Amino acid sequence: MKKKSNNTQLIRHGNLRSNFNETSESLFLTSGFIYKSAEEAELCFKEKKKKFMYSRFGNPTIEMFQRKLAKIEGAESCWATSTGMAAVFAIFMSQLNTGDRIVSSKALFGSCQYIITKLLPKYGIEVILVDGKNIDAWKKELKKKTKLVFFETPSNPCLELIDIKEVSKIAHKNGAKVIVDNVFATPILQKPIALGADIVMYSATKHIDGQGRVLGGAILGKKKFCDEIIKPFIRNTGPSISPFNAWILLKSLETLELRINQQVKNAQKVVKFLQGHKKIKKVLYPWSKEFPQYKLAKKQMLSGGSIISFELKNQSKMQTFKFLNKLEMINISNNLGDTKSLITHPSTTTHSRLSKSEKTELGISRNLVRLSVGLECSEDIINDIEKGLR
């Protein structure tokens, strides 16, 4: 399968057929598995024999999802989790000890920001936040002994980019592991491991499911890391994904590249419309020539993605809400990556916990909205936005 395209790998790789030789991947709704003997059970618990034992430890359906996602990501191994936030927390808590230090970009999803700035310090972990766009800031902070580096690229909601290759070089020189939240880019449009990152995480709830049905997360990296660090943590603390959710995500992977490519085409048309509209103040989209980090976006992403953030020319929350409420087809939702176009007001939803000064620093204004472009006809998406603006 090494020479096959992404789309073929997404459909064909990692499938485990039962003795019935089914066409579609099987859904194994079982909590446990039977041993042939007490001796076999003992060998399994001593990890001297590999076998499915308990669905919190492993399950054929979950295994198929993990194999397929690892293949398309270019990672040696993958562990699925119940949610994206469970993946983030597992990555941190399986590796960090009291006295350790983590350096992170400031531009973070609200829940990631909460874990890093509110929870980790409770365990005596030092947290340093930097302007992720500023390479000199990374160099300065990574001169000190650091355990982990964490960032999103593109970030939520202003699509700030971080140079994965450059930051990884700096981090590795000082002995730190690099974790990348690749949710916005997806494994189709960006390969952090190929650029030097050690660990990649996903909220599979977003583009990977892509149809607003189930929750899920994923952690990807080297086999040794997943087996020796992530596996014991997940087995013993329980943030495991359910076989049903894994099956939904497994089937969704088959259409991931097709969906992403079409969503990108739609997003590009929407960007063009927004940039020429008199009521739009600013449009943020990585592959737009007007984007401040356009050159970096072209260097490390295969396209600009399906997420657009833009500011209306009005300066009030009330006027921005009025625009959102006038939309007829596009739904107001804090989810993203869906086949349906979704829009949200970050300042009062996903990033509402941030202080006024933090929002200002990150560019999250009262008139900023984040649009996740779906699979509807691009003309219908544009017409709905135009009605709202009018």
NORGIHU-V294619 format. One record per backbone hydrogen bond with DSSP energy under -1.0 kcal/mol. CO is the residue of the C=O (numbers start at 1). NH is the residue of the N-H. E is the energy in kcal/mol with one decimal. If there is no record, write none. Layout:
BEGIN
CO_NH_E, CO_NH_E
END
This chain:
BEGIN
1_4_-1.5, 5_9_-2.4, 6_10_-2.5, 7_11_-1.2, 8_12_-3.0, 9_13_-2.2, 18_21_-1.8, 27_29_-1.2, 28_30_-1.6, 31_55_-3.1, 37_41_-1.8, 38_42_-2.1, 39_43_-2.2, 40_44_-2.2, 41_45_-2.2, 42_46_-1.5, 43_48_-3.0, 43_49_-1.0, 44_47_-1.2, 53_33_-1.4, 54_57_-1.9, 54_58_-2.2, 59_63_-3.1, 60_64_-1.9, 61_65_-1.8, 62_66_-2.5, 63_67_-2.6, 64_68_-2.3, 65_69_-2.4, 66_70_-2.3, 67_71_-2.0, 68_72_-2.1, 69_73_-2.0, 70_74_-1.7, 70_75_-2.3, 77_221_-1.8, 79_219_-2.3, 81_217_-2.2, 83_87_-1.4, 84_88_-2.0, 85_89_-2.6, 86_90_-2.3, 87_91_-2.2, 88_92_-1.9, 89_93_-2.9, 90_94_-1.7, 92_95_-1.3, 92_96_-2.7, 97_100_-2.4, 100_126_-2.7, 101_147_-2.6, 101_148_-1.3, 102_128_-2.5, 103_150_-2.0, 104_130_-2.5, 106_108_-1.3, 109_113_-2.6, 110_114_-1.8, 111_115_-2.1, 112_116_-2.5, 113_117_-2.6, 114_118_-2.3, 114_119_-1.4, 115_120_-2.5, 119_122_-1.1, 120_123_-1.6, 120_125_-1.4, 121_124_-1.7, 124_99_-2.7, 126_102_-2.7, 128_104_-3.0, 130_106_-2.1, 131_134_-1.9, 134_138_-1.4, 135_139_-2.4, 136_140_-2.3, 137_141_-2.1, 138_142_-2.3, 140_143_-1.0, 147_177_-2.1, 148_103_-2.3, 149_179_-3.2, 150_105_-1.7, 151_181_-2.5, 155_159_-2.0, 160_155_-1.4, 162_164_-1.2, 163_167_-2.6, 164_168_-2.2, 165_169_-1.8, 166_170_-2.0, 167_171_-2.7, 168_172_-2.8, 169_173_-1.8, 171_176_-2.6, 172_175_-1.4, 177_149_-2.6, 178_198_-1.6, 178_199_-2.4, 179_151_-1.6, 180_201_-2.2, 181_153_-1.5, 182_186_-2.6, 186_190_-1.4, 189_302_-2.7, 191_195_-1.0, 192_197_-2.6, 193_196_-1.4, 199_180_-2.5, 200_220_-2.8, 201_182_-1.7, 202_218_-1.8, 203_206_-1.7, 204_209_-2.0, 206_210_-3.1, 210_339_-1.6, 216_204_-1.0, 216_205_-1.3, 217_81_-2.4, 218_202_-2.1, 219_79_-2.6, 220_200_-2.3, 221_77_-2.1, 222_226_-2.4, 223_227_-2.9, 224_228_-2.6, 225_229_-2.2, 225_230_-1.6, 226_231_-3.0, 229_233_-1.0, 230_234_-2.7, 231_235_-2.6, 232_236_-1.9, 233_237_-1.9, 234_238_-2.1, 238_240_-1.0, 239_82_-2.1, 242_246_-2.4, 243_247_-2.2, 244_248_-2.1, 245_249_-2.3, 246_250_-2.6, 247_251_-2.3, 248_252_-2.0, 249_253_-1.8, 252_255_-1.5, 253_256_-1.1, 255_259_-2.8, 256_260_-2.8, 257_261_-2.5, 258_262_-1.7, 259_263_-2.7, 260_264_-2.5, 261_265_-1.8, 262_266_-2.3, 263_267_-2.8, 264_268_-2.5, 265_269_-1.4, 266_270_-2.1, 267_271_-2.8, 268_272_-1.9, 269_273_-1.9, 270_274_-2.8, 271_275_-2.6, 274_277_-1.6, 277_280_-1.4, 279_313_-2.3, 282_311_-2.5, 284_309_-1.9, 285_288_-2.2, 288_291_-2.1, 291_294_-1.7, 293_297_-2.4, 294_298_-2.3, 295_299_-1.4, 296_300_-2.3, 297_301_-1.9, 306_373_-2.9, 308_371_-3.9, 309_284_-3.7, 310_369_-2.5, 311_281_-2.5, 311_282_-1.2, 316_320_-1.5, 317_321_-2.7, 318_322_-2.0, 319_323_-1.8, 320_324_-2.2, 321_325_-2.9, 322_326_-1.1, 324_327_-1.0, 331_343_-2.7, 339_375_-3.7, 341_331_-1.8, 342_372_-3.5, 343_333_-2.1, 344_370_-2.4, 345_348_-1.5, 346_351_-2.4, 349_352_-1.6, 351_354_-1.1, 355_359_-2.5, 356_360_-2.2, 357_361_-2.4, 358_362_-1.8, 359_364_-2.8, 363_365_-1.3, 365_368_-1.2, 367_312_-2.3, 369_310_-2.3, 370_344_-1.9, 371_308_-2.8, 372_342_-2.1, 377_381_-1.8, 378_382_-2.5, 379_383_-2.6, 380_384_-1.9, 381_385_-2.1, 382_386_-2.6, 383_387_-2.2, 384_388_-2.1, 385_389_-2.4, 386_390_-2.3
END
